[in-house]
Amino acid sequence: MYKAWLLVHPVRFLVALYAFLGILAFMIHFILLSTDRYNWLLDSAAPGAKKKAEIHSPMQPVRTMLG
């Protein structure tokens, strides 16, 4: 295996690999954002979207000495 690293510089290889994976991740996210089903930025784009749930806490807020 060490002979493979003699042919390719490890730092250049890792930089190229990380650049490729970053571009691939952006491409996947932009493809998903272009669809109606998987677009998480627009609320109206979700099919069957209901009213957002409200958070109800059964506990009273804790009072501290500062406030």
C-alpha positions as CSV (number, residue, x, y, z in Angstrom):
1,M,0.0,0.0,0.0
2,Y,2.9,2.4,0.7
3,K,3.9,2.2,-3.0
4,A,0.5,3.8,-4.0
5,W,1.4,6.9,-1.9
6,L,4.7,7.1,-3.7
7,L,2.8,7.7,-6.9
8,V,0.4,10.3,-5.4
9,H,1.2,13.1,-3.0
10,P,-1.0,12.5,0.1
11,V,-1.8,16.1,0.8
12,R,-2.9,16.8,-2.8
13,F,-5.0,13.7,-2.8
14,L,-6.7,14.6,0.5
15,V,-7.4,18.2,-0.7
16,A,-8.9,16.9,-4.0
17,L,-11.0,14.3,-2.1
18,Y,-12.4,16.9,0.4
19,A,-13.1,19.3,-2.5
20,F,-14.9,16.6,-4.4
21,L,-17.0,15.6,-1.4
22,G,-17.8,19.2,-0.6
23,I,-19.0,19.8,-4.2
24,L,-21.0,16.6,-4.1
25,A,-22.7,17.6,-0.8
26,F,-23.7,21.0,-2.2
27,M,-25.0,19.4,-5.4
28,I,-27.1,16.9,-3.5
29,H,-28.6,19.7,-1.3
30,F,-29.4,21.9,-4.2
31,I,-31.1,19.0,-6.0
32,L,-33.2,18.3,-3.0
33,L,-34.0,22.0,-2.6
34,S,-35.3,22.1,-6.2
35,T,-38.0,19.5,-5.5
36,D,-41.3,20.3,-3.8
37,R,-41.2,17.3,-1.5
38,Y,-37.8,17.8,0.0
39,N,-37.6,21.6,0.1
40,W,-37.2,22.4,3.8
41,L,-36.9,26.2,3.3
42,L,-40.4,26.9,2.1
43,D,-43.3,26.0,4.5
44,S,-45.9,26.1,1.7
45,A,-43.9,23.6,-0.4
46,A,-44.5,20.7,2.0
47,P,-47.5,18.6,0.9
48,G,-50.1,18.3,3.7
49,A,-48.4,20.8,5.9
50,K,-50.3,21.4,9.1
51,K,-50.3,24.2,11.6
52,K,-47.0,24.3,13.4
53,A,-47.1,22.8,16.9
54,E,-46.9,25.1,19.8
55,I,-44.6,24.4,22.8
56,H,-46.5,24.2,26.1
57,S,-44.5,23.7,29.2
58,P,-46.3,22.3,32.3
59,M,-43.6,23.8,34.6
60,Q,-43.4,27.4,35.7
61,P,-40.3,29.3,34.9
62,V,-37.6,29.2,37.6
63,R,-37.1,32.4,39.5
64,T,-33.6,33.3,40.3
65,M,-32.1,35.9,42.5
66,L,-31.2,38.1,39.5
67,G,-34.6,38.3,38.0
